[in-house]
Amino acid sequence: MVSVLESVPSTAAVLRADEPLPNEAELAAVAFLARYSGRTLVSYRADLRQYLAWIAPAGVPPLQATRAHLELYRSWMEQRGLAAATVDRRLSTVCGYYRFAHLDGRIAANPAQHVRRPQVHSSTQREGPWRAGRVPVLRGAGLADARRLGGAVGVERATGQRSMRRQR
């Protein structure tokens, strides 16, 4: 399976006569990855490769996996200590693989449709302290364009506060 995933080019694929034909799971992977390019393709290919390497020892053909298998995969990643955002992205890739396998008629039902995903903080909760704390203070002080301030230098000019950056 890995050899087929590795061979997904950014242009049209050509099958060689001396290589075995891909099976249905490999064709599903190639069809899913064909819509992506660049870094997204590299990331999704790595995510699928990891999932397929995880499910292979269980003896479960990828297109016969169930929601329970995908829940076990999520649990396995969490037990390895991966960040919730990483687990979510990898599950997103696998869910996309199954979504398109279902849409393409390769499987009767999508096993990933109701897989529980980890809770990932929204981008506003992950922002640095100056966004969460100082900008509202600046807005309250009557600075209408506080949203446009471009980093610590802008905050320093507007408030007179020293930047948290190390002085050189």
C-alpha positions in Angstrom: 0.0 0.0 0.0 2.8 2.4 0.9 4.4 2.1 -2.6 1.2 3.3 -4.3 0.8 6.2 -1.9 4.4 7.2 -2.5 3.8 7.2 -6.2 1.0 9.7 -6.2 2.4 12.4 -8.3 1.3 16.0 -8.6 0.4 15.3 -12.3 -1.5 12.5 -14.0 -0.4 9.0 -12.9 0.7 6.3 -15.3 0.6 2.6 -14.3 3.5 0.5 -15.4 3.0 -2.9 -17.0 5.6 -4.5 -14.7 3.9 -3.4 -11.5 0.8 -5.1 -10.0 -2.5 -3.3 -10.3 -3.6 -1.5 -7.2 -6.3 -3.0 -5.1 -9.5 -1.2 -4.2 -8.1 0.4 -1.0 -5.1 1.6 -2.9 -7.3 3.0 -5.7 -9.4 4.8 -3.1 -6.3 6.3 -1.6 -5.0 7.5 -5.0 -8.4 8.9 -5.8 -8.6 10.8 -2.5 -5.0 12.1 -2.8 -5.4 13.1 -6.4 -7.4 16.3 -5.5 -4.5 17.7 -3.4 -1.0 19.1 -4.1 2.0 20.6 -2.4 2.2 20.4 1.4 -1.3 19.3 1.8 -0.6 16.3 -0.4 2.5 15.5 1.6 0.7 15.7 4.9 -2.4 13.7 3.8 -0.2 11.0 2.2 1.8 10.7 5.5 -1.5 10.6 7.5 -2.9 7.8 5.3 0.3 5.9 5.3 0.3 5.9 9.1 -3.3 4.9 9.4 -2.9 2.0 6.8 0.3 0.9 8.7 -1.7 0.9 11.9 -4.7 -1.1 10.6 -2.7 -3.7 8.6 -1.5 -5.8 11.6 -5.1 -6.1 12.7 -5.8 -8.0 9.5 -8.6 -5.7 8.6 -8.8 -4.6 4.9 -9.0 -0.8 5.0 -12.3 -0.7 3.1 -13.8 -3.1 5.6 -12.9 -1.0 8.7 -15.8 0.0 11.0 -16.4 3.0 13.2 -15.0 1.0 16.1 -11.7 0.6 14.3 -11.5 4.3 13.7 -12.3 5.0 17.4 -9.5 2.6 18.4 -7.1 4.4 16.0 -8.0 7.8 17.7 -7.5 6.2 21.1 -4.1 4.8 20.0 -2.9 8.3 18.9 -4.1 9.9 22.1 -2.3 7.2 24.2 0.9 8.0 22.3 0.5 11.6 23.6 -0.2 13.4 20.3 -1.7 16.8 20.6 -5.5 17.0 20.1 -5.0 19.2 17.0 -2.7 16.5 15.5 -5.1 13.7 16.3 -7.9 15.8 14.8 -6.0 16.5 11.6 -5.0 12.9 11.1 -8.6 11.7 11.7 -9.8 14.4 9.3 -7.6 12.9 6.6 -8.8 9.3 7.3 -12.4 10.5 7.4 -11.9 12.2 4.0 -10.5 9.0 2.6 -13.6 7.1 3.7 -16.0 9.9 2.7 -14.7 9.8 -0.9 -14.5 6.0 -1.0 -18.2 6.1 -0.1 -19.0 8.8 -2.7 -17.0 6.9 -5.3 -19.1 3.7 -4.6 -16.1 1.7 -3.2 -17.9 1.2 0.1 -21.6 1.0 1.0 -21.4 3.1 4.1 -19.0 5.6 5.5 -17.5 4.2 8.8 -16.0 7.6 9.6 -19.3 9.5 9.6 -19.8 9.4 13.3 -16.3 9.0 14.7 -15.8 11.0 17.9 -13.2 13.7 17.3 -10.9 15.3 20.0 -11.9 18.7 21.3 -9.6 21.3 19.7 -9.5 24.8 21.0 -10.7 27.4 18.6 -8.2 29.9 17.2 -9.4 32.6 19.6 -8.6 30.5 22.6 -5.1 29.7 21.4 -4.0 33.3 20.6 -1.2 34.9 22.6 -1.8 36.9 25.7 -1.5 40.3 24.0 -4.5 39.5 21.8 -6.6 38.1 24.7 -5.6 40.8 27.2 -4.1 44.0 25.7 -6.3 44.6 22.6 -9.5 44.7 24.6 -7.8 47.2 27.0 -6.7 49.3 24.0 -10.2 49.3 22.5 -11.6 50.4 25.9 -9.1 53.2 25.9 -10.7 54.6 22.7 -8.2 53.3 20.1 -10.5 52.4 17.3 -7.8 50.9 15.1 -6.3 48.6 17.8 -7.3 45.6 15.6 -4.8 46.8 13.0 -1.8 47.0 15.3 0.8 44.8 13.8 2.5 43.1 16.7 4.4 44.1 19.8 5.8 47.3 18.1 2.3 48.6 17.4 1.2 47.8 20.9 4.3 49.5 22.4 3.7 52.7 20.4 0.0 52.8 21.3 0.4 52.1 25.0 3.9 53.1 25.9 4.4 49.5 27.3 7.7 47.8 26.6 7.6 44.8 24.3 8.0 41.3 25.8 10.6 40.5 23.2 14.2 40.2 24.3 16.2 43.4 23.7 19.3 42.9 21.4 
